[in-house]
Amino acid sequence: MLGKYPAENVARRALEYMHRKIGEYAGLIMIDKKGNYSLAHITRKIAYAFIDDSGKIVSGIRL
């Protein structure tokens, strides 16, 4: 079933399942072997930071 959904959708579903089971909120930062990243969260916001291909530090808060 994982192959049918983009990683962010699968992560969101997992976070929603966790919330139903234990009542907590969380977020995930996923990175694949090629360095591609994605964020999923059920919190109001999630902070992130990474270094891009040019060496620049990128950071922010995703709402």
N, C-alpha and C positions, 0 to 999 in steps of 0.2 A: 504494500500500500504506500510506502514511502516514495516509491518511484513516480507515483501519480501526482505528487504535490511538490511545489517549490519548497525549498528548505524553510523559508520564513513562515509559510503557512503551516507546515508540520510543527515547527517550534511553537507557534502561537497556539495550536491545538493542544500541544503538550502542556504549555503553561496554563491554559484554561482548565485542562483536566486536573492538574496539580491544585489549582485554586479550588475547584469543586471538592477535592478530596481533603485538603488540609487548611483551606481558607486563607492561604498566604498569596501575596503578589510577588512577581519576580520578572526578570528579563534575561535574555540570552544574547550573547555576541558570538556569532558563528564565523569561522574562518576556514576556507577550504585549502587544499594543498597548493593551489595556484595563488593564494593570497587574497582571493575575493572574500569580501565580508558581507554580512547581513545582520540586522538587528531585529529582534522580536521582543515585545514586552507587553505586559498587561498592567503595568504601573502607569501613573500619569505621565512620567517622563523617564528617560534613560540617558545617562552620560556616556560618552565614548571618546576615545582618542586613538589615533594611529599615525604612522608615518607613511606618506604616499610614495609613489615610485620615484619622485624627484628628491626625496629626503625631507620634504616639508612636513611638519607636525600639523595634523588636522584634528580638531577636537570640537565638541559641541554637546548640545543636549537635544535629543529628539523628543518631541512631544507626541 
